[in-house]
Amino acid sequence: MAVAQEEPKSWVDPDTGHKVIQLTKEPGSASLYFNENGYTPDGKRMIYTTPGGISLLDLTTFAAKQVVQGDVRAIAVGRKTPTVFYVKRGENALYSTQMDTGETRKIGDLPKRGRIATINADETLAAGTYVEGEGKDYNEPRPGVAAAGQQGHSLEVPPNKGEMMEERLAAKLPMAMFTMDLRTGESRPILHSTDWLNHLLFSPTDPAALMYCHEGPWQKVDRIWTIRADGSGNTLVHKRTMAMEIAGHEFWSADGKTIWYDLQVPKGQVFYVAGYQVETGERTWYHLDRNEWSIHFNTSRDGSLFCGDGGDSGQVAKAPDGRWIYLFRPEMIHSSGAESAGLVRPGVFRAEKLVNMSKHDYKLEPNVSFTPDGKMIVFRSNMLGDIHVYGVKLE
């Protein structure tokens, strides 16, 4: 049943003039990871996680209701139906709940040591990975620590993450990438590797297009790849050409035509948000200043705007004044024509500060996303003490 909810706590940020709204009441509540879909197909509602399960928020009335109860890990909301997909931790099985009717279905048990990461565009497949054999699995969640590159019960980045990343990359554990049929629950491997496979994300429009990464310290891996759901077409998206070059925190555009990612050439010095057109291979790089670099970037549904969640001086950019939620307006630097064919298309971001995050502890990553109507940017924060989900109005 929907929970009656009075007008949520809100204020106008005195530094930016934008209205900020606390969207959730439950301490420890959080929006999904920045590139996972948390919005219903009609664009009017959003799921969020709580210590007790998964809840659904109406973005117009701010009324909330719990739709899943228990110790679960949310995967995503379906792009065709208002269905939330999640894993029950105790039995390591994939479930779905139709959020309007409450109908819940066990889809299937995961392979041994398996982790589901993503649901495809037509809600026919899930995809994930597992470590083969008995070697140490660094992706298995530990009490109080979020699993590497995943959103676990603990929302904060563990202090020893860098050490762990180095150790896990060197381990060269045999892994498999697999898909699960959402109709039958049957799983099948589509790729075997001793590279660390992580951050799987299906295209929002092409049910067979899957993006993933070769995980590890970014300066040591060619990170961003795509593959078809049948295991064909394994393709590197960005190849490093400079020592200490890094690329990562990749995400799809809403139309599925572009993969965007954080690009630094070299690490911590020159900053871009880079785009790769999947069909044509065309590349676009938007430059931004050190203070504007963000842990995560995202784009609006129509692709006209970008946002970022900033970072403190301890992050890779070492930004002296980077603790802001940002809105970016992309601006192309136009060339004179044919002589630039095949080259990277350059551009810049024009930044606007939306929320002062000086009271936010960046051990918690804000994970920004645009609401489907493009009127608000959603993020998680501990700036008032407890972790809650917030939104900032773009007017």
Number of C-alpha atoms within 10 A of each C-alpha: 7 12 11 11 13 9 12 14 12 14 13 14 14 10 10 12 15 17 18 21 19 21 28 27 16 15 14 20 24 25 26 26 23 23 21 22 23 25 25 23 17 12 14 15 21 23 26 22 24 25 16 15 18 23 20 23 21 17 17 8 14 19 19 23 18 19 21 23 13 13 16 25 21 29 24 24 27 25 21 13 15 20 22 28 27 25 24 17 12 9 9 20 20 26 21 23 19 17 21 10 10 12 11 16 12 16 19 19 18 22 21 11 15 21 23 26 21 27 31 25 19 15 18 16 22 25 25 25 27 24 26 19 12 9 11 12 16 17 19 18 16 12 10 12 18 20 20 21 16 18 18 19 20 17 22 16 18 16 10 8 15 12 10 16 19 14 14 21 18 13 16 13 20 17 20 21 24 24 24 24 16 20 11 11 18 15 19 14 19 17 18 17 15 15 20 24 24 23 21 21 25 28 25 22 17 15 17 17 20 23 25 21 23 21 23 24 17 17 18 16 20 21 26 23 20 23 19 17 23 15 17 11 12 13 12 16 18 19 14 17 11 11 11 14 21 25 25 24 19 26 27 24 21 17 13 16 18 23 21 24 23 22 25 23 17 16 18 18 13 16 23 23 26 25 27 20 16 16 8 9 12 15 19 20 22 21 22 20 17 20 18 28 31 30 22 24 26 28 23 20 16 12 13 12 16 23 24 27 31 31 31 24 14 11 16 16 24 16 20 12 14 25 25 23 24 25 24 21 14 19 14 13 10 10 11 6 7 7 8 11 10 10 10 14 18 17 19 18 21 17 17 15 20 24 25 18 20 14 12 21 17 23 16 16 23 31 24 30 29 23 20 20 12 16 13 21 26 26 26 27 26 21 15 10 11 12 21 24 24 23 24 24 17 15 8
